[in-house]
Amino acid sequence: MLWMGIALLLLYLGSNVYLFVRLISLLSTLPIGIRIAFGTLFWLCAIALFVAMALRDATAIEPLTRILFNIGSAWLVFLLYMTLATLLVDIIHLIVPSFHYGTWCALGITLLLLTYGYYNHRHPRVKQMTITTQKEMATPCRIAMVSDIHLGYGTDREDLAGYVDLINTQKADVVVVVGDLIDNSIKPVKASDMCAEFERITAPEGVYMVAGNHEYISGIKACEEYLATTPVRLVRDSVVRLESGIQLLCRDDRSNRDRATIESLLSHCDQSLPTILLDHQPYDIAISDSMQVDIHLSGHTHRGQVWPLNWIVDRMYEQSCGYRQWSHTQAFVSSGLSLWGPPFRIGTHGEIAIIDILP
């Protein structure tokens, strides 16, 4: 893991150097003062995310941290596509020597992609599914399932208000948040009391949540204490039975190495009633299937968030996104409602899953 981190840092540094050399060459005829100003701004953007992460718990300079986080995270995607586009136009120039203005073409392509990615991120889709069960149910149940909202410097209270409005239009009986409601720090969430927006949720059976890895990054105890003051019920390694008869197996994130096993959670269930496992990271779907859990819900992957990372993520997990019928278990892995860091989705979609469970 350490070597992977070092390799990624070297790749990030190398990409920045490559892009800086290409862009500064465009300014070679301009005065030295302009080139120095450009270079300073370029490298400030390159380090902005690292500075923001270091300052994420510094409440006194929260506005500055938010600005640095947004600039630095957007820079990640700009760097990715600008580097790929520049390499592409370099290859084209080798094949067609008369092709000029390649860097400007790469910049235009990158800006168009980012414009599309931002629009796509701001318009999440609603994915509807109907699942029937042979087990006993008092009534049908509509579940609104969301994951990976990442409240903090990137996703704020205004964004959450829009998501709540979208959830309310679906008229769900219950809302489940499958991890990563909080991003990297609880401080900005508490400062704006963001989760108070859930008071407007119209789901009659309430809002239940399991922890994700980012709740642990933010400090699980601090998140737990804050959420206890909100309408969101954080459930860790326990079972909740809904009025319909559905049993929610709320499993803590794998960041907790002592979390409950799926078998132990099932031991508290009535096997004649439907079981739904909420587990943030989709590593144990095969175990859910072997234990004959009826429905398994996960998030975490974002499906890579932007191309070509989605290709990599699709190979990291046996089920990285979407619905799949296993031998006994019906599993759904969400690509997430919001996202971490860069406000762009390219090659993936943000989503709310509406699951109608019928007897």
C-alpha positions as CSV (number, residue, x, y, z in Angstrom):
1,M,0.0,0.0,0.0
2,L,2.9,2.4,0.8
3,W,4.5,1.7,-2.5
4,M,1.2,2.3,-4.3
5,G,0.9,5.7,-2.6
6,I,4.4,6.7,-3.5
7,A,3.8,5.6,-7.1
8,L,0.6,7.7,-7.3
9,L,2.4,10.7,-5.9
10,L,5.2,10.4,-8.4
11,L,2.6,10.0,-11.2
12,Y,0.8,13.1,-10.0
13,L,4.0,15.1,-9.8
14,G,5.2,13.9,-13.3
15,S,1.9,14.8,-14.9
16,N,2.0,18.2,-13.4
17,V,5.6,18.8,-14.6
18,Y,4.7,17.5,-18.1
19,L,1.6,19.8,-18.3
20,F,3.4,22.8,-16.9
21,V,6.2,22.6,-19.5
22,R,3.6,22.3,-22.3
23,L,1.6,25.3,-21.1
24,I,4.4,27.6,-20.2
25,S,5.8,27.1,-23.7
26,L,2.6,28.8,-25.0
27,L,3.6,31.9,-23.0
28,S,7.2,32.1,-24.1
29,T,6.7,35.4,-26.0
30,L,5.0,37.1,-23.0
31,P,6.7,39.2,-20.4
32,I,8.6,37.3,-17.6
33,G,6.2,38.7,-14.9
34,I,3.2,37.1,-16.6
35,R,5.0,33.7,-16.8
36,I,6.0,33.9,-13.2
37,A,2.4,34.7,-12.2
38,F,1.1,31.8,-14.3
39,G,3.7,29.4,-12.8
40,T,2.7,30.4,-9.3
41,L,-1.0,29.9,-10.0
42,F,-0.3,26.6,-11.6
43,W,1.6,25.1,-8.7
44,L,-0.9,26.6,-6.2
45,C,-3.6,24.7,-7.9
46,A,-1.5,21.5,-7.9
47,I,-0.9,21.6,-4.1
48,A,-4.3,23.1,-3.1
49,L,-6.0,19.7,-2.3
50,F,-3.1,18.6,-0.1
51,V,-3.2,21.9,1.8
52,A,-7.0,21.6,2.2
53,M,-6.7,18.1,3.6
54,A,-4.1,19.2,6.1
55,L,-6.4,22.1,7.2
56,R,-9.7,20.2,7.1
57,D,-10.3,20.4,10.9
58,A,-9.3,24.0,11.2
59,T,-12.7,25.7,11.8
60,A,-11.3,29.2,12.0
61,I,-10.2,29.2,8.3
62,E,-13.1,27.1,7.0
63,P,-13.9,29.4,4.0
64,L,-10.2,29.2,2.8
65,T,-10.2,25.4,3.3
66,R,-13.4,25.1,1.2
67,I,-11.9,27.2,-1.6
68,L,-8.7,25.2,-1.6
69,F,-10.5,21.9,-1.5
70,N,-12.8,22.8,-4.5
71,I,-9.8,24.1,-6.5
72,G,-7.6,21.2,-5.7
73,S,-10.2,18.5,-6.3
74,A,-11.2,20.1,-9.7
75,W,-7.5,20.2,-10.6
76,L,-7.3,16.4,-10.3
77,V,-9.7,15.9,-13.2
78,F,-8.4,18.8,-15.2
79,L,-4.9,17.3,-14.9
80,L,-6.1,13.8,-15.9
81,Y,-7.9,14.9,-19.1
82,M,-5.5,17.7,-20.1
83,T,-2.6,15.2,-19.8
84,L,-4.4,12.5,-21.8
85,A,-5.6,15.1,-24.4
86,T,-2.1,16.5,-24.7
87,L,-0.6,13.1,-25.2
88,L,-3.2,12.4,-27.9
89,V,-2.4,15.5,-29.9
90,D,1.3,14.8,-29.6
91,I,0.7,11.4,-31.2
92,I,-1.4,13.1,-33.9
93,H,1.4,15.6,-34.5
94,L,3.9,12.7,-35.0
95,I,1.6,11.1,-37.6
96,V,0.6,14.4,-39.2
97,P,3.5,16.9,-38.8
98,S,1.4,19.7,-40.3
99,F,-1.1,19.5,-37.3
100,H,-0.4,22.5,-35.1
101,Y,-2.1,24.2,-32.1
102,G,-2.3,20.8,-30.4
103,T,-2.1,22.2,-26.9
104,W,-4.9,24.6,-27.6
105,C,-7.0,21.8,-29.0
106,A,-6.2,19.7,-25.9
107,L,-7.3,22.5,-23.7
108,G,-10.6,22.9,-25.6
109,I,-11.4,19.2,-25.4
110,T,-10.6,19.2,-21.7
111,L,-12.9,22.2,-20.9
112,L,-15.7,20.6,-23.0
113,L,-15.4,17.4,-21.1
114,L,-15.4,19.1,-17.7
115,T,-18.5,21.2,-18.6
116,Y,-20.3,18.0,-19.5
117,G,-19.0,16.2,-16.4
118,Y,-20.2,19.0,-14.1
119,Y,-23.7,19.1,-15.7
120,N,-23.9,15.3,-15.4
121,H,-23.0,15.4,-11.7
122,R,-25.6,18.1,-11.0
123,H,-28.4,15.9,-12.6
124,P,-28.4,12.5,-10.8
125,R,-30.8,9.9,-12.1
126,V,-33.4,7.8,-10.4
127,K,-33.0,4.1,-10.8
128,Q,-36.2,2.1,-10.1
129,M,-36.3,-1.6,-9.3
130,T,-39.0,-4.0,-8.3
131,I,-38.1,-7.0,-6.2
132,T,-40.6,-9.7,-5.3
133,T,-40.2,-12.1,-2.3
134,Q,-41.8,-15.3,-1.3
135,K,-41.4,-14.4,2.3
136,E,-44.0,-12.9,4.6
137,M,-44.7,-9.2,4.4
138,A,-47.3,-7.1,6.2
139,T,-47.4,-4.5,3.4
140,P,-45.3,-3.7,0.2
141,C,-42.4,-1.4,1.0
142,R,-40.7,1.3,-1.1
143,I,-37.1,2.0,-0.1
144,A,-35.1,5.0,-1.3
145,M,-31.4,3.9,-1.2
146,V,-28.6,6.5,-1.4
147,S,-24.9,6.3,-0.7
148,D,-21.8,8.4,-0.9
149,I,-23.3,11.9,-0.4
150,H,-20.0,13.1,1.1
151,L,-21.2,16.2,3.0
152,G,-18.5,18.7,3.7
153,Y,-16.5,21.1,1.6
154,G,-17.5,19.6,-1.7
155,T,-21.2,18.8,-1.1
156,D,-22.9,21.5,1.1
157,R,-26.3,22.0,2.7
158,E,-27.7,23.5,-0.4
159,D,-26.8,20.4,-2.4
160,L,-28.3,18.2,0.3
161,A,-31.5,20.2,0.2
162,G,-31.8,19.4,-3.5
163,Y,-31.2,15.7,-2.9
164,V,-33.9,15.7,-0.2
165,D,-36.3,17.3,-2.6
166,L,-35.5,14.6,-5.2
167,I,-36.0,11.8,-2.6
168,N,-39.3,13.3,-1.4
169,T,-40.7,13.1,-5.0
170,Q,-40.3,9.3,-4.9
171,K,-42.7,8.9,-1.9
172,A,-40.6,6.2,-0.2
173,D,-41.6,4.5,3.0
174,V,-38.1,4.5,4.3
175,V,-34.7,6.0,3.3
176,V,-31.5,4.1,3.8
177,V,-28.1,5.8,3.6
178,V,-25.5,3.1,2.8
179,G,-22.4,4.9,4.1
180,D,-20.2,7.9,3.5
181,L,-22.8,10.5,4.3
182,I,-19.9,12.6,5.8
183,D,-16.8,13.4,3.7
184,N,-13.4,14.0,5.3
185,S,-14.4,16.1,8.4
186,I,-17.4,16.5,10.6
187,K,-16.5,20.2,11.3
188,P,-18.1,21.8,8.2
189,V,-21.2,19.5,8.5
190,K,-21.8,20.6,12.1
191,A,-21.0,24.2,11.4
192,S,-23.9,24.4,8.9
193,D,-26.0,21.6,10.7
194,M,-26.3,20.1,7.2
195,C,-28.2,16.9,8.4
196,A,-31.1,19.0,9.7
197,E,-32.2,18.9,6.1
198,F,-33.4,15.3,6.7
199,E,-36.1,16.8,8.9
200,R,-37.9,17.5,5.6
201,I,-37.9,13.8,4.6
202,T,-41.4,12.5,4.2
203,A,-40.6,8.8,4.5
204,P,-42.9,7.6,7.3
205,E,-40.6,4.9,8.6
206,G,-37.6,7.2,8.9
207,V,-34.0,7.4,7.7
208,Y,-31.5,4.7,8.6
209,M,-27.8,4.8,8.0
210,V,-24.8,2.5,8.2
211,A,-21.2,3.9,8.5
212,G,-18.8,4.0,5.6
213,N,-15.1,4.4,5.5
214,H,-15.4,8.2,5.4
215,E,-17.2,8.3,8.7
216,Y,-14.1,6.7,10.1
217,I,-11.9,9.2,8.4
218,S,-14.0,12.0,9.9
219,G,-14.0,10.3,13.3
220,I,-16.7,7.7,13.9
221,K,-17.4,8.9,17.5
222,A,-17.8,12.5,16.5
223,C,-20.1,11.5,13.6
224,E,-22.1,9.3,15.8
225,E,-22.6,12.0,18.4
226,Y,-23.6,14.6,15.8
227,L,-26.0,12.2,13.9
228,A,-27.7,11.4,17.3
229,T,-29.0,15.0,17.2
230,T,-30.5,14.7,13.7
231,P,-33.3,12.6,12.1
232,V,-30.7,10.2,10.7
233,R,-30.5,7.0,12.8
234,L,-26.9,5.6,12.5
235,V,-27.2,1.9,13.2
236,R,-24.0,-0.1,13.8
237,D,-24.0,-3.9,13.8
238,S,-27.6,-4.2,14.7
239,V,-30.9,-5.3,13.0
240,V,-33.9,-3.0,12.5
241,R,-37.3,-4.5,11.7
242,L,-39.7,-2.3,9.6
243,E,-43.4,-2.2,9.9
244,S,-43.6,-4.1,6.6
245,G,-41.7,-7.0,8.2
246,I,-38.5,-6.3,6.3
247,Q,-35.4,-6.7,8.5
248,L,-32.5,-4.3,7.8
249,L,-29.1,-5.9,8.8
250,C,-27.1,-2.7,9.4
251,R,-23.4,-3.7,9.3
252,D,-20.6,-1.5,10.4
253,D,-17.9,-0.5,7.8
254,R,-15.0,-2.8,7.3
255,S,-12.8,0.0,8.7
256,N,-13.9,-1.6,12.0
257,R,-12.0,-4.8,12.1
258,D,-14.2,-6.1,14.9
259,R,-17.5,-5.5,13.2
260,A,-20.2,-8.1,13.2
261,T,-20.2,-11.0,10.7
262,I,-23.1,-11.4,8.4
263,E,-23.8,-14.8,10.2
264,S,-24.1,-13.1,13.6
265,L,-26.5,-10.5,12.2
266,L,-28.6,-13.2,10.6
267,S,-28.8,-15.0,14.0
268,H,-31.0,-12.1,15.2
269,C,-33.4,-12.4,12.3
270,D,-36.6,-14.2,11.6
271,Q,-35.8,-16.3,8.5
272,S,-39.5,-16.3,7.5
273,L,-39.2,-12.5,6.9
274,P,-37.2,-10.7,4.2
275,T,-33.6,-9.7,5.0
276,I,-31.7,-6.7,3.5
277,L,-28.0,-6.3,4.3
278,L,-26.7,-2.7,4.3
279,D,-22.9,-2.9,4.0
280,H,-21.0,0.1,2.6
281,Q,-18.2,-1.6,0.8
282,P,-19.1,-4.4,-1.7
283,Y,-16.6,-7.0,-0.7
284,D,-18.8,-9.6,0.9
285,I,-21.6,-10.1,-1.5
286,A,-20.5,-13.7,-2.1
287,I,-20.8,-14.3,1.6
288,S,-24.3,-12.7,1.7
289,D,-25.2,-15.1,-1.1
290,S,-23.9,-18.2,0.7
291,M,-25.8,-17.1,3.8
292,Q,-29.0,-16.6,1.7
293,V,-29.5,-13.0,2.5
294,D,-32.4,-11.8,0.3
295,I,-31.0,-8.4,-0.7
296,H,-27.5,-6.9,-0.4
297,L,-27.1,-3.1,-0.8
298,S,-23.7,-1.4,-1.0
299,G,-22.0,1.7,-2.4
300,H,-18.5,3.0,-2.0
301,T,-17.1,2.5,-5.5
302,H,-18.6,5.6,-7.3
303,R,-17.9,3.3,-10.2
304,G,-14.6,5.2,-10.5
305,Q,-16.5,8.5,-10.9
306,V,-14.7,9.5,-14.1
307,W,-13.4,7.7,-17.2
308,P,-11.1,5.7,-17.5
309,L,-11.1,5.1,-13.7
310,N,-14.5,3.3,-14.1
311,W,-12.7,0.6,-16.2
312,I,-10.2,0.1,-13.4
313,V,-12.9,-0.1,-10.7
314,D,-15.0,-2.6,-12.7
315,R,-12.0,-4.9,-12.5
316,M,-11.4,-4.3,-8.8
317,Y,-14.8,-5.7,-7.6
318,E,-16.8,-8.7,-8.6
319,Q,-19.8,-6.4,-8.7
320,S,-18.7,-2.8,-8.9
321,C,-22.0,-1.2,-9.8
322,G,-25.6,-2.0,-10.6
323,Y,-28.0,-4.9,-10.1
324,R,-27.1,-8.6,-10.1
325,Q,-29.0,-11.7,-9.3
326,W,-26.7,-14.1,-7.4
327,S,-27.6,-17.7,-6.6
328,H,-29.8,-16.7,-3.6
329,T,-29.2,-12.9,-3.2
330,Q,-30.3,-10.0,-5.2
331,A,-27.5,-7.4,-5.0
332,F,-27.3,-3.7,-5.9
333,V,-24.2,-1.6,-5.7
334,S,-24.8,2.2,-6.1
335,S,-22.5,4.5,-7.9
336,G,-23.3,7.1,-5.3
337,L,-25.6,10.1,-5.1
338,S,-22.9,12.8,-4.9
339,L,-19.1,12.2,-5.1
340,W,-15.8,12.7,-3.4
341,G,-13.7,15.7,-4.5
342,P,-14.0,16.8,-8.1
343,P,-17.5,17.9,-9.1
344,F,-17.5,15.9,-12.3
345,R,-19.0,12.6,-13.5
346,I,-17.7,11.4,-16.9
347,G,-18.6,7.9,-17.9
348,T,-20.7,7.3,-14.7
349,H,-23.9,8.7,-13.2
350,G,-25.0,9.8,-9.7
351,E,-28.1,8.0,-8.7
352,I,-30.9,7.4,-6.2
353,A,-32.2,3.8,-6.1
354,I,-35.9,3.3,-5.6
355,I,-36.6,-0.3,-4.6
356,D,-40.2,-1.5,-4.5
357,I,-40.3,-4.8,-2.5
358,L,-43.5,-6.7,-3.1
359,P,-44.8,-9.9,-1.5
